[in-house]
Amino acid sequence: MKNETHLPTEQTQAQENPWIPGPDEDSRGAKSPQPPPQGRAQIDRRLTFPKSSRLTARSEFRRLSKQGHRLVGQTICIDWLQTNRPRTRLGLTVSARYGAAHERNLFKRRIREAFRTSYPNLPTSLDINVVPRQRAKSASYVELSSELLRLIRKIHVSPQ
């Protein structure tokens, strides 16, 4: 009982937990959302790249390579096939043989953007798959975009 002799008889009050906010604090931020900044650009919905404009299934790519036609340019090759869908769809095949991941991603971003911005001027009812050639690594966005449009213009679509 020697140890009990040094205990105070009065208990001290427990300290408030400093991590719990008080009743006058709001831990979730402002109660009303603020409007977006005025300088933010509005998205033009006509120039988006929705999933309905993409080739996604492996079977679609295989059908294109077996039944489609091929056009070869200096920086890209395109496989195309006329379909009865109302939209033109884009697919990209960039293998690891092309280069490192950042090079493959840069190529895909550039081709998607070229397709997206020129979509209103493209023929309808096409499936297009773009495959890069090694010269595409040194090509600029403008060169890739103009080559894509030049090859697509060569496609003769029969009326349905």
Secondary structure in CASP SS format (residue, H / E / C, confidence):
PFRMAT SS
TARGET T0000
AUTHOR 0000-0000-0000
METHOD secondary structure of the structure
MODEL  1
M C 1.00
K C 1.00
N H 1.00
E H 1.00
T H 1.00
H H 1.00
L C 1.00
P C 1.00
T C 1.00
E C 1.00
Q C 1.00
T C 1.00
Q C 1.00
A C 1.00
Q C 1.00
E C 1.00
N C 1.00
P C 1.00
W C 1.00
I C 1.00
P C 1.00
G C 1.00
P C 1.00
D C 1.00
E C 1.00
D C 1.00
S C 1.00
R C 1.00
G C 1.00
A C 1.00
K C 1.00
S C 1.00
P C 1.00
Q C 1.00
P C 1.00
P C 1.00
P C 1.00
Q C 1.00
G C 1.00
R C 1.00
A C 1.00
Q C 1.00
I C 1.00
D C 1.00
R H 1.00
R H 1.00
L H 1.00
T C 1.00
F C 1.00
P C 1.00
K H 1.00
S H 1.00
S H 1.00
R E 1.00
L C 1.00
T C 1.00
A C 1.00
R H 1.00
S H 1.00
E H 1.00
F H 1.00
R H 1.00
R H 1.00
L H 1.00
S H 1.00
K H 1.00
Q H 1.00
G C 1.00
H E 1.00
R E 1.00
L E 1.00
V E 1.00
G C 1.00
Q C 1.00
T C 1.00
I E 1.00
C E 1.00
I E 1.00
D E 1.00
W E 1.00
L E 1.00
Q E 1.00
T C 1.00
N C 1.00
R C 1.00
P C 1.00
R C 1.00
T C 1.00
R E 1.00
L E 1.00
G E 1.00
L E 1.00
T C 1.00
V C 1.00
S C 1.00
A H 1.00
R H 1.00
Y H 1.00
G C 1.00
A C 1.00
A H 1.00
H H 1.00
E H 1.00
R H 1.00
N H 1.00
L H 1.00
F H 1.00
K H 1.00
R H 1.00
R H 1.00
I H 1.00
R H 1.00
E H 1.00
A H 1.00
F H 1.00
R H 1.00
T H 1.00
S H 1.00
Y H 1.00
P H 1.00
N H 1.00
L C 1.00
P C 1.00
T C 1.00
S C 1.00
L E 1.00
D E 1.00
I E 1.00
N E 1.00
V E 1.00
V E 1.00
P E 1.00
R C 1.00
Q H 1.00
R H 1.00
A H 1.00
K H 1.00
S H 1.00
A C 1.00
S C 1.00
Y H 1.00
V H 1.00
E H 1.00
L H 1.00
S H 1.00
S H 1.00
E H 1.00
L H 1.00
L H 1.00
R H 1.00
L H 1.00
I H 1.00
R H 1.00
K C 1.00
I C 1.00
H C 1.00
V C 1.00
S C 1.00
P C 1.00
Q C 1.00
END
